[in-house]
Amino acid sequence: MTLDAGELERLYAYPPSDRPWVRTNFVSTLDGAATGTDGKSGTLGGPTDTRVFALLRSLADVIVVGAGTARDEGYADFEVDTDLRARLGLSPVPTMVLVSRRLGIPPALVAPGTVVVTTADAAPEAVATLRETVEVIAVGHGEIDWTAVLDTFSERGWHRVLCEGGPSLHGELVRLDLVDELCLTIAPVLACGDAPRIAHGHDAVHHTMTLGHAIEADGGLLTRWVRTRHP
């Protein structure tokens, strides 16, 4: 199926929300592998997935990604649809938020405008060095206090949150039941092997999701799942 830009924008529009709405975006094979044979996720998606990937970034206030994923996937400057963002009243580019407890931030991404999220007990020297260039949000002891992080986002009007992984960060947000929506591309591939799933964690949880849409494209499926929450 071929969808025009307007239809894709409608399908992936953020819902009205007075709090940060956490959307996660992943691609996996039919048997659940989150990376291809090269160890990267980008090789699994087709042309339509690439279009949606760019659209989701263009719709977000803030892009949250683990520092390890940013390094492994070769994150660098990214392009967004500036006309779309202007029409929606968004900033020219979304804020990049890198997550790391050990503060292993790729040097190329230590740049003004970037935000680093870590724990309050992270190495003080490393935090001080990073703060010479970027903002550091340090909350939680032993593990990041994501409620406090999202409260900080809310104070800044960052309600359109896009998390791009990796699996450990995703698993942490899933465990805490902070994921409102999962955009998952299912690639028409069987991979086997020991590739990671889209979410890792020590604790099993059971959070019911509702299918928002499923689009057949490039031989696979583009799906959107919304967290079922009861008052």
Residue pairs with C-beta under 8 A, 6 or more apart in sequence:
1 215
1 216
1 217
2 217
3 11
3 48
3 215
3 217
5 55
8 51
8 52
8 55
9 55
9 59
9 84
11 212
11 213
11 215
11 224
12 52
12 55
12 56
12 59
12 183
12 224
13 59
14 21
14 23
14 59
14 159
14 160
15 21
17 159
18 159
19 150
19 154
19 159
20 150
20 153
20 154
20 158
20 159
20 160
20 161
21 159
21 160
21 161
21 180
21 181
22 150
22 161
22 163
22 173
22 178
22 179
22 180
22 181
23 56
23 60
23 160
23 161
23 162
23 163
23 180
23 181
23 182
23 183
24 162
24 163
24 164
24 165
24 170
24 173
24 179
24 181
24 182
24 183
25 53
25 56
25 162
25 163
25 164
25 182
25 183
25 184
26 34
26 41
26 164
26 165
26 170
26 182
26 183
26 184
26 185
26 198
27 34
27 41
27 44
27 45
27 49
27 184
27 185
27 186
27 187
28 34
28 44
28 184
28 185
28 186
28 187
28 197
28 198
29 44
29 186
29 187
29 189
29 190
29 191
29 195
30 186
30 187
30 188
30 189
30 190
31 190
31 191
31 192
32 197
32 198
33 44
33 189
33 191
33 192
33 193
33 195
33 196
33 197
34 41
34 165
34 166
34 167
34 195
34 196
34 197
34 198
35 41
35 43
35 44
35 195
35 196
36 42
36 43
36 44
36 189
36 191
36 195
37 43
37 191
37 193
39 72
39 195
40 72
40 73
41 73
41 165
42 73
44 185
44 187
44 189
45 53
45 185
45 187
46 187
46 217
46 218
46 219
46 220
47 218
48 215
48 217
48 218
48 222
49 185
49 187
49 217
49 218
49 220
49 222
52 183
52 185
52 222
54 79
54 80
54 81
55 81
56 162
56 183
57 63
57 78
57 80
57 94
57 162
58 80
58 81
58 84
58 85
59 84
59 88
59 90
59 160
59 162
60 94
60 160
60 161
60 162
61 90
61 91
61 94
61 95
61 153
61 157
61 158
61 159
61 160
61 161
62 94
62 95
62 96
62 97
62 115
62 153
62 158
62 160
62 161
62 162
63 94
63 95
63 96
63 97
63 162
63 163
63 164
64 97
64 99
64 117
64 161
64 162
64 163
64 164
64 169
65 75
65 96
65 97
65 98
65 99
65 163
65 164
65 165
65 166
65 169
66 98
66 99
66 100
66 165
66 166
66 168
66 169
67 98
67 99
67 100
67 103
67 104
67 105
67 106
67 109
68 100
68 104
68 166
68 168
69 75
69 164
69 165
69 166
69 169
70 98
70 106
70 109
71 104
71 106
72 166
75 106
75 109
76 108
76 109
80 93
80 94
82 92
82 93
85 91
85 92
85 93
86 92
90 160
94 162
95 113
95 114
95 115
95 158
96 109
96 113
96 114
96 115
97 114
97 115
97 116
97 117
98 105
98 109
98 114
98 115
98 116
98 117
99 116
99 117
99 118
99 144
99 169
100 116
100 117
100 118
101 118
101 119
101 122
101 143
101 144
102 122
102 123
103 116
103 118
103 122
103 123
103 126
103 127
103 130
105 116
105 130
110 130
110 133
110 134
111 133
111 134
112 133
112 134
113 134
114 133
114 134
114 135
115 134
115 135
115 136
115 137
116 130
116 134
116 135
116 136
116 137
117 136
117 137
117 138
117 139
117 144
117 149
118 127
118 136
118 137
118 138
118 144
119 138
119 139
119 140
119 141
119 142
119 143
119 144
120 138
120 139
120 140
120 141
121 141
121 142
122 138
127 136
127 138
130 136
137 149
137 152
139 145
139 148
139 149
139 152
140 146
140 148
143 172
144 172
146 172
146 173
146 176
146 178
147 176
147 178
150 161
150 178
153 159
153 161
163 169
163 170
163 173
163 179
165 198
166 196
167 196
167 197
167 198
167 199
167 200
168 200
168 201
170 179
170 198
170 199
170 200
171 199
171 200
171 201
172 201
173 179
174 199
174 201
174 205
174 207
175 201
175 203
175 205
177 205
177 207
177 227
179 207
179 227
180 226
180 227
181 212
181 224
181 225
181 226
181 227
182 209
182 224
182 225
183 222
183 223
183 224
183 225
184 198
184 223
184 224
184 225
185 220
185 221
185 222
185 223
186 220
186 221
186 223
187 220
188 218
188 219
188 220
207 227
207 228
208 227
208 228
209 225
209 226
209 227
209 228
210 225
210 226
210 227
210 228
211 223
211 224
211 225
212 223
212 224
212 225
212 226
213 222
213 223
213 224
214 221
214 222
214 223
214 224
215 221
215 222
215 223
